[in-house]
Structures are given as C-alpha cells and as structure tokens.
C-alpha cells in the first residue's frame, strides 16, 4: 500500500481553553485509505505488540491487517457461513496473541491466531442475542461488554463474560436497575443507544454518552457490585455558538435535535449543536483523554480534549482544533507508541489517520 505521509504540526491552531499558550500538540503521522486502499467506514481498530493494525470495516465479511507503516498486509476470513467465514464482522478484541472477531448476523465468536489461522468458533452463550458495541479485557478471566440490545426495551446493558466466552459471570442490568434515574445523567441514559467506554483497570471504568452532555461516569467495583459516580467535564464557552430562547430550546428537544447548553444569560442560552463524544482512551498510564466535537454556527467543528486523572477528576480541557471540517472524527484505537488512530473523512473518503499527541500541563 502506498502510504501518504503527512507531518503537520497544528500547534498554531491549538488554543488552550484556560490559557493562551499551547498545551496540546497534535502531529498527523500518516494516513491509510486515501489512495490504494479504500474503506467503507472503519468501525473498530486494534493494534498488536508489533504495531500491526487490524481494522473492522462496515458491512465487511473479513478483517483487514496493515503493518506498522500502514501498508496493507492481508485479509483475514471470507464471506460465508463456514468455520472461518463471516456474514458481518462488527467487533474484535485480543486474547493473548489471538484475535476474537464477533459476527452479529451469525451470533458467534471466531478466534484466529496472529497469522490469521482459524483456532475455533464459539456461539453466543445461553442463546443470548448479542451486539456488543464495546468489548475489552477486564481481567485475565473475563471480558467487559457494553451491549444495549441484550435486554428487551433497555438502552444500557453491561455484563462480564468469561474468557472462554461461554458464561456470563456478572450481569449489570439496564439503566432502570443500576442508575439513579432522578439525576440529570440518569434521565439522559434512558434515551442513549451508544456510549464510549474506557477500562482503566479491573475495578475502574469510565463511560461517556456518545451525545456528550458535559459529564462522565466513573464506575468502581466494590464488594457486592459496582458504584457509580458522576464527574463533570468542561463545557466550553466561546462566542462561535448560537444563542436560543427557552422556547427555541424546547423546539429543539421536541425535534430530538442534539445540543448542549454552555451558559445562560437572562433567559438566553448559549448552545452548541451536535456535541459528539469522539472517544475515551488512557494516555501514558497517567491520564484519561476524552475527545469530543462541537459543531459551531459556521457548520464546521471544534475538537476539544478533556484531560482527566484516573479518578475521573478533570485536570484540564483544551480546544485542540478549531473550525475544521471534522466530518466524522472518531478515535478508534492507539498503538504501543501511544499514537492514536482516528477515523475521519478527506474529500468525502473515510480514512484512518495516525496522530501523535503531546501534552504539557
């Protein structure tokens, strides 16, 4: 694959929310999918110990493997219903040196070794209809899964599944059973169909709504279950956003248009439209980075970065890109060099870009 090397220092575009000096730098190291290889819509990315990149593409019936330079290596799997075949790959996760791929249509897990050779297939446990939007290692004996489809009429379901993928060890229930729905965060969860999840350890997890509301939720394992604590993120307040009256806000709600209120002044509300969480990941074993995009009145996007510690306390919030055509910016993964792999559009083409982020707090 031809790799389109780009090295752009965007420091001149970066502006701290709290200070004028730049505290976050982003370098675009490389781009995959702009020339010789084309994606439909990348959904999930994993990077192994050699920095090889494995990609799940939308509606794909195989996995795509690239080397650390972004050069295409091979396809893994084929279309069909056989042991190493897929009808629709929707998620992947590592288990040691093996790759576990989930086929939503066939309701089964297929396990390959790191060379793409079939190890075995496993049907979903207990005849459970699954569509895991997030799956990652929680302990050596279990995976943590977020799956809003597992319980009828529920929009939020977490559970822990054994590492052999055969037994559900701990079921978290749904929004009605595990959250205080009298809180603003709890009320909003009733309509959420997708979350961003970041596992910090076997006993600590951070989540955010995909339609970001200025808050995150810290989940901590305690004796007999989990406890949940709301943490505040930063709500940016800059003049590029639109003012609305209370009546206009109610109209937005009635039309189910996503927005976030940044501030209120004499019954006028400063509102950011299309406030979208773009991924949460750990960084340098020290920080939790939460990316989110706000669409401004120029119909372009501003990319913000909330920086939390491992207790979910906000350290800083930075405006890292301003007035950019971030059509579908989303962080999908990171490699062993702490480079982040993001999905975006270039001239209407879905691509993956490798970003190097440096933080000076």
N, C-alpha and C positions, 0 to 999 in steps of 0.2 A: 504494500500500500504506500502510496505517496503521502508523506506527512507534510502538512502545511505548517511550517514552523513560524510561530509568531512570538515576539518578545516585546510586550507593550507594558511599560510602566505607567500605571494610571494614577500615580501619586498626585499629579496636577489636578485630577478630577476629584480627588478624595477630600472630604471635608469632615472634620470631627463635629459631632453634634454639640459637644461640650467645650471645644476649644478650636482655635483657628489652625493650629499646626496639624499636620497629617500624622495619624497614629496607626493607620492600617494601610498597607500597600498590597496591591494585587498584581502579579505578573501572569500574563497568559502565556503558558509554556508551549502548548501545542493544540492542534485541532484535529479531530478524527471525524470523517464523514462528509467532508466538504467537496471531495474530488472523486477518488477512485472507488470509494465505498460509500453507500448511501443507506441511512437508517429510515425506517418508517416513523418511529417515535420511541426512543430509548426509555425504558421503564425502570430498569434496575442495573446497577453496576457492582461487581465485586473485583477486588484486586488480591492476588495471591502473594506468597512470600517472595516470588521473583518479579513482582510488579507486573505480571501479566494481567490483562484486563478482560473480564468476562462480562458480556452485555446481554440483557434480555430486551428484545425489541418487540414493539406492539404487534400482536397478531402473528408473531413468528412461531415457527414449528421447529426451531433449533436455537442453540446458543451460539454466540459469536465470540471468538477468542482473538485478542490482539496482544502483541508483545509490549514491552515497556516503552517502546518508541511510538506506539500507536499503529504499527504495521499489522495488517490482517494476517492471522496465522491459520485458523481453521474454523469450520462449523462443527458443533457437537450435537448429535441427534439428527433425526429426519422426521418428515411428516408421516403420520400413520398411527396405528394402534398397537404396534408391536412393542416388545420389551424396551427398546431404546428409542422409541418414536413418540412424537408429541402431536396433539391437536392444537394446543395453545399453552405455551410456556408463559407463566405470569410472575414467577418469583424464583430466586435462587439464594442459597446460603451455603457456606462452607461447613464441613465437618471434618476436622483434621485436614488431610490432603484431598479429600473427596468433595465433590460438588453435588449438592442436592437441588434438583430442579422440580418445581411444582407445576403440574398440568391441571388447570382448573376444569377443563372440559372432561377429562378422564378421571378427575378426582383421585390423583395418585402422585406419589413422590418417585422420582427416578434418580438413582445415585450413580455418578460417574467418578472414575479416578481422575487424577490431574492430567492424564493423557487423553481424556475423553472416552475411555473404555467403560462400557456398562459394568456396574457392580451388581445392582439389583433394583427392582421396583417394589414399592410398598403402597398399598391402598390406604386411603384416609381411615383413621381409627373410628370404631363404633358407628360406622355408617354416617359419619358427620359430613354434611355438605360444607366444604371449606372454600374460602377465597382469601388466603392470608395476604393482607396488604403490607404487612411487616412481619418478618421472621428473622430472628437472630439468636445466637448462642446466649443463654442466660447463665447456665452452669455447665460443668462437664457432663451432667446427666440430663440436661433439658434445654429446650428452646423456648423463647418467649414469642408469642404470636399475638398480633392485633388483627382481628377479623370481624368486621361489622355484620357479616352475613350469617354467622353461626347460630344466632338465636332469632327466632321469628319476631318481627316488629321491634327489634333492638338496633340502635345505631352505634353502640360501643361495646365491644367484647374483647377482653384479654383472656388468654389462658396460657398455661405452661404445659408443654408436651414433652414426653420422654425422648431421649436422644435416639432411641430406636424407632421413633415416630409411630408407636403403637398404642400409647396410653396417654390420656390427658391427666396430668398429675394434680393440677390446681386450676380451678375454673374461677375467673374473676367476676363472672356475671356481666350484667349490662349496666347502662347508665342509671337506670332506676334503682339498682340494688347496691351500687358501690359509691355513688356520689351523692352529695347533698344538693339536690336539685333546686333548693331555695336560693343558692348563691348564684351570682351572675354567670360564673363559669359553668356551674352545674346546669343551669337553664339552657345555656347555649349548646351543651353537649347533646341535648335531645334532638337537635336537627343536624348534628355533624355526621358525615359519612366518611370522613377521612381525617387522619391525624398524622403528625410527624412524631416519630419515636426515637429516642436515643438511650441506649443502655450504657450506664456508667459503670455498673458493677452488678453482681448477682443480687444485690439488695437495694439498688438505687436506679431509678429510671426517670427520665424527663420526657414529657409529651407536650405538644402544642397542637391547637386546631390548625388545619390547613387554611381555613379562613381565619387568619390571625386576629385575635381580639385584644392584644396587648398583655396577655398573661400566658404563663406556662404552668404546668402542673408537675410537682415533684412527687414521685411515688417511692416510698421507702418500705422495705419488708420488715415487719415486726413479728413477734410471737403471735401466731394465730392468724396472720393475714398481712395486709398492706395498709398503710395510712397514706393519705393524700393531702398535700399542702399546696395552695395557690402561691405563685410567685409573680411579681409584677415585672413585665418587660418595660421598655421605654416607648412612649408614644411620641413620635416626632411632631414638632410643631413648627412648620415652616410656611411661608406665605404662598407657596405654589398650589395649595389645596383650596377646594371650593367651600364657601360658606352656605349653609342651609338653615332655613327656619325649622321649627318643630313640626309644622305641618308638612314641610317637604321631606323631613326625615321619616315621618310616618308613611308617606307615599313610597319612599324607598323600601321600607320594611314590608309594606303590602305587596310590592312587586318583587319581593325576595331578592333585592339587589344588595350585594355585599358591600359593607363600608365600615370604617372605624372612625369614631368621634375623637378628634385630637384635643379639642378645647371648646369651652363655652363662654360666650361673652354677650350678656344682655339678650338672651334667648336666640342668639345666632350661634350656630355650631360649625366649627371648622372640621371638615370631613375629608378623609382620604378614601377614595374608591378602590375597590379591588385590592384589598390588603391581603396578600397571599403569603403564607409561610412557605419558604423555599428550601427547608431542610435544617436539621439539627445534628451536629456532629461534635465529638470530643476533639480536642486540639492540644498536642504536646503534653498529654496526661495532666493537664492543669486547668484548661478552660473548656467550657461548652459554648460553641458558636452556633447562634441561631440566625439564619439568613431569612429576610422577608422583603418583599417588593410592594411598593405602593404606587398605584397609577395616579399621576397628577393631572391637572386640568389641561396640560399640553398633550395629553394622551400618550405620553412617554412614561417610563418607570424610574423610580428611585430605589436603589438597593441599599437596605440597612443591614447592619450586623449587630445583634445583641450579644454581648460577651458576659457569660455567667461563670461563677465558680461551681464546684461540684456539689454544692449545697443549694444550687438554684438561685443564689443571690446575684442580682445584676451588678456587674462591675462597671460596664460602660456600654454605650450604644453609639455606633458610628454610622454616618452616612458615607458609604463607600463608592457608590456610583450614582450620578445624578443626570436626569433627562436622557437616559439611554433607552434604546429600543429593546428592552428586555422582554421579548415577546413571551417566552416561556422558560425563564431562567429557573433552574432547579438543581440543587446539589444532590447527586446520586450516590457518591461514594468518595473515598480517598485512598491513596496508595501508602506505601510504607515510608515514603519521604514526606508524609503529611501534605502532599499535593491533593487538592480537591478536584474531583471530576464532575463537571456540571453539564447539564443539557441546556441548549439554547437554540435559537434559530438564526441563521445567517442567510440573508436574501431568501427567506422562506424555507430554507433547508434545515431540518433538525440535525444538529451536530453535538459532539461531545468535546468539551474543552478541558484541558488540564490547567488548573490555576495554582500558583504559589502565593500563599498569604503570609505576610509578616505583620506582627502586632507589636507595637511599642507603647505600653501603657505607663 
